[in-house]
Amino acid sequence: MAIHKKTYACYAGPLTPEWSRFLVPARYAFEELRARRFFSLFLLGTLLCPILCALVIYLRYNVAALKALQLDAGRWVPIDEGFFLFFLGFQSMLSFFVVAIAGPGLVAADLAHGALPLYLTRPLTRRGYVLGKMAVLAVLISLITWVPGLLLFALQWSLEGAAWAARYGRIAFALLAGSWVWIVVLSLIVLAISAWVRWKPLAGAVLFLVFFLGGALGNASNELLRTHWGQLLNLSHLIGTVWVRLFGRPAEPGAGAVFFRVQARGGQTPEWAVWGMLIAVCLLSLALLNRKLRAVEAVR
């Protein structure tokens, strides 16, 4: 409109609280994901394992059902740290595929279409933008990992009693802490890849390369150099090592769950080295995000 008419006015309505502004980009990202039917079906499919695990726990304490199905309760898998460690590993593997579908487009689309300056001209900081995108991945992974895990823990507690909870109480903390280690590491890696690789299929392929190629390079380094330090390149091994320590199990080769088994041979990877490498990966991902997420970019 022409300025000389002086009919414009500043917005005088209510403002979103500063602490919750990061939820605005997260809300729109969720709406876009909800419109993708294949993604919704795949997300529903991740509930199959929790349902089967709940059925296993229930049948152990239902004598009538066991007799009707002619099953022997003594031959069932014990409900202990190993049971929940397997559950966490299997569900986290599924969450990896969910994030591989949902994550590459979270930042890449905004950068490819020049939308980032429009975000940052609003009362939204770069930190809020990153938190909003991370919130999308955190909610998705949480709904697959620690939320159903704690529900299974509560079901087992209600059926077995307080004595079981007193003995295996660390499982609840291990589920929550182990899931959040996975959430933070995976979310930062995915956002960094999405910021640098703007083509969604290629970004998803790079995510798989980071995990699988890193494991292959780690194993090759161990074989060539006769060491176990090469496993620091294997993110699955690092996550598995953290998990077995949280669940109170020895970090021996083969320990862990499904995709996150400890791989080291010829010696155990020190816990300080594992945590140091995970922190380094997160810091590197943040540095890559900081390099790309700018309101103004000079292009030659």
Long-range contacts (C-beta under 8 A, 24 or more apart in sequence): 15-123, 16-123, 18-123, 21-123, 21-124, 21-128, 22-124, 22-127, 22-128, 22-129, 22-131, 22-132, 22-135, 23-132, 23-135, 24-124, 24-132, 25-119, 25-124, 25-129, 25-132, 25-133, 26-132, 26-133, 26-135, 26-136, 26-139, 29-106, 29-132, 29-133, 29-136, 30-136, 30-139, 33-102, 33-136, 39-98, 39-101, 39-102, 42-97, 42-98, 42-101, 43-98, 43-140, 43-143, 43-144, 45-94, 46-91, 46-94, 46-95, 46-98, 46-144, 47-148, 49-87, 49-90, 49-91, 49-94, 50-87, 50-91, 50-148, 50-149, 50-151, 50-152, 53-83, 53-87, 53-152, 54-151, 54-152, 54-155, 57-152, 57-155, 57-156, 57-159, 58-155, 58-159, 60-159, 61-159, 61-160, 79-156, 79-160, 79-164, 80-168, 81-168, 81-170, 81-171, 81-174, 81-247, 81-248, 81-249, 82-249, 84-149, 84-152, 84-153, 84-171, 84-174, 84-175, 84-247, 85-174, 85-243, 85-244, 85-247, 85-249, 85-256, 85-257, 86-257, 86-258, 87-149, 87-152, 87-257, 88-145, 88-146, 88-149, 88-175, 88-178, 88-179, 88-243, 88-257, 89-240, 89-243, 89-256, 89-257, 89-258, 89-259, 89-260, 90-257, 90-258, 91-144, 91-145, 91-148, 91-149, 92-141, 92-144, 92-145, 92-179, 92-182, 92-239, 92-257, 92-259, 92-260, 93-258, 93-259, 93-260, 94-144, 95-140, 95-141, 95-144, 95-145, 95-182, 95-186, 96-186, 96-211, 96-259, 98-140, 98-141, 98-144, 99-137, 99-140, 99-141, 99-186, 99-187, 99-190, 99-207, 100-190, 100-204, 100-207, 100-208, 101-204, 102-136, 102-137, 102-140, 103-137, 103-187, 103-190, 103-191, 103-193, 103-194, 103-203, 103-207, 104-190, 104-193, 104-194, 104-197, 104-200, 104-201, 104-203, 104-204, 104-207, 105-194, 105-200, 105-203, 106-133, 106-136, 106-137, 106-190, 106-191, 106-194, 107-133, 107-191, 107-194, 107-195, 107-289, 107-292, 107-293, 108-194, 108-195, 108-197, 108-198, 108-199, 108-200, 108-203, 111-195, 111-198, 111-292, 112-198, 116-293, 116-294, 116-295, 117-295, 117-296, 120-295, 121-295, 126-290, 126-293, 129-293, 130-191, 130-289, 130-293, 133-191, 134-187, 134-188, 134-191, 137-183, 137-186, 137-187, 137-190, 137-191, 138-183, 138-187, 141-179, 141-182, 141-183, 141-186, 141-187, 142-179, 142-183, 145-175, 145-179, 145-182, 145-183, 146-175, 146-176, 146-178, 146-179, 146-180, 149-175, 149-179, 150-175, 150-176, 170-246, 170-247, 170-248, 171-247, 173-246, 174-243, 174-246, 174-247, 174-248, 177-246, 178-242, 178-243, 178-246, 178-247, 181-239, 181-242, 181-278, 182-239, 184-282, 185-235, 185-239, 185-278, 185-281, 185-282, 188-281, 188-282, 188-285, 188-286, 188-289, 189-281, 189-285, 191-285, 191-289, 192-284, 192-285, 192-286, 192-288, 192-289, 195-288, 195-289, 195-292, 195-293, 196-288, 196-292, 210-235, 211-235, 211-236, 215-263, 218-263, 219-263, 222-264, 222-265, 222-266, 226-266, 227-266, 227-267, 228-264, 228-265, 228-266, 228-267, 228-268, 228-269, 229-269, 229-273, 231-263, 231-264, 231-269, 232-269, 232-273, 232-274, 232-277, 234-263, 235-281, 236-260, 236-261, 236-263, 237-261, 237-262, 237-263, 237-264, 237-269, 238-269, 238-274, 238-277, 238-278, 239-278, 241-269, 241-271, 241-274, 242-274, 242-275, 242-278, 245-271
